[in-house]
């Protein structure tokens, strides 16, 4: 039963990965907008860039891991 539940939280396809990255981006831009309100000027803009930059790095890592897992699965099947 625990195995079935854990499969719900596993990213299996690129489409699922893009949905998760999109959700992360929405959250990051919302957080960045709050930073712009709290810290006007260059400080808020740098924090905004940091939040969105983290999504780019995280998204690239998610997509790379999917590619790596697929290659490992194909290697084990062969």
C-alpha positions in Angstrom: 0.0 0.0 0.0 2.8 2.4 0.9 4.4 1.7 -2.5 1.2 2.7 -4.3 1.0 5.9 -2.4 4.7 6.7 -3.1 4.0 6.3 -6.9 1.7 9.3 -6.6 4.6 11.5 -5.7 7.0 10.3 -8.4 7.5 12.3 -11.5 7.3 9.9 -14.4 6.9 12.0 -17.5 8.2 15.3 -18.9 4.7 16.6 -18.9 4.4 16.1 -15.2 7.8 17.7 -14.7 6.7 20.8 -16.7 3.5 21.0 -14.6 5.6 21.0 -11.4 8.0 23.5 -12.8 5.1 25.8 -13.8 3.7 25.6 -10.3 7.1 26.4 -8.8 7.4 29.4 -11.2 4.0 30.7 -10.1 5.0 30.5 -6.5 8.3 32.1 -7.1 6.9 35.0 -9.0 4.3 35.6 -6.3 7.1 35.5 -3.6 9.1 37.9 -5.8 6.2 40.3 -6.1 6.0 40.3 -2.3 9.7 41.0 -2.1 9.3 44.0 -4.5 6.6 45.4 -2.1 8.7 44.8 1.0 12.0 45.9 -0.4 11.6 48.6 -3.0 14.6 49.3 -5.2 17.5 47.2 -6.2 17.2 44.9 -3.2 13.7 43.7 -4.1 14.7 43.3 -7.7 17.7 41.1 -6.8 15.5 39.0 -4.5 12.9 38.6 -7.3 15.7 37.5 -9.7 16.9 35.0 -7.0 13.5 33.4 -6.6 13.0 33.0 -10.4 16.6 31.9 -10.9 16.1 29.1 -8.4 13.1 27.8 -10.4 15.3 27.7 -13.6 18.0 25.7 -11.7 15.5 23.4 -10.1 13.6 22.9 -13.3 16.8 22.0 -15.2 17.7 19.5 -12.4 14.3 17.9 -12.6 14.5 17.5 -16.4 18.1 16.1 -16.2 17.1 13.6 -13.5 14.2 12.3 -15.7 16.6 11.9 -18.6 19.1 10.1 -16.4 16.4 7.8 -14.9 15.1 6.9 -18.3 18.7 6.0 -19.5 19.3 3.8 -16.4 15.9 2.1 -16.9 16.8 1.4 -20.6 20.2 0.1 -19.6 18.8 -2.3 -17.1 16.2 -3.6 -19.6 18.9 -4.3 -22.2 
